[in-house]
């Protein structure tokens, strides 16, 4: 990789060159083994998934027996929810992860800019397909003329930084003029729908990835969407093959997209929960950034806090070598109380060790 990129963007290698998977949150079995705490006893704050997931209606029995049917209006429902031009600009996929791995092979091999600390699957996916991944400075208005493609997670996971649509469209214009592509991952954008680039995906060289997994708390259905120009989506469809999203998953996601009242109430609830989480951490003198679904700190004590909380059965997401930590939302009052108590205990331990 060109320049130094955080481990969050790297595939880790085993001795002898074997490739290990990129680390993710939700790896609770690993935490249970490492710290000797039973799986059921953990408070898992290691992901940015909404803990108040959408209440999926019962799945009709026929959906378990029948193959998924592309005539079920699924893409059109997604186009309406996300604000894409129409169903032809939406391709359902088996989670955005499937698209992340497949799309680099469909783009001209070139240099791709990726932020130094962002979702860790992008750089390996592009490099496996012959691209040269390099650092992307998101503070710039004008991209280096050596870049052909760029990847932006907006808002960014884990740093919570958000780039304006005007800036991203300016970047897209630069890359498109070079025959390149701007790929914008909006996995956490459901809480700020007006900031999405979905309506602009008729433009050549602009791809937007969306997922119902985070905001709707439906990560287990493994459904996602690629929004973009129909010609590229058709190539991706051919690459991925038929039946990428199951019938029960389509049923769940369509119901969630149609429930406007639930969406409105949940956005308000997540805003309040996020503010509460930030307040708890700021009270312990941690400098925080946040989205409505997670909070993040790069405080000098962050790695020590992750370790101290883990010894107390609270699992957070540690990013190395940046030594920063992301916190998801507790699900109920019992979890909020537990987290607050363990946080105070952990900080007292850290402060005592630093004082000694």
Secondary structure, DSSP 8 states (H G I E B T S, - for coil): -BS---GGGS--B-TTS-B-----S--HHHHHHHHT--GGG-EE--S---SS--------THHHHS---GGGSHHHHHHHHHT-S-GGGEEEESSHHHHHHHHGGGS-S-EEEE-SSS-THHHHHHHHTT-EEEE--TT-SS--TT-SEEEEESS-TTT-----HHHHHHHHHHHHHTT-EEEEE-TTGGGGGGG--GGGTTSTTEEEEEESTTTTS-GGG--EEEES-HHHHHHHHHHH-S--S-HHHHHHHHHHHH-HHHHHHHHHHHHHHHHHHHHHHHTTT---EEETTEEEE--TTHHHHHHHHHTTTEE-EEETTTTEEEE---SSHHHHHHHHHHHHHHHHHHHHHHH-
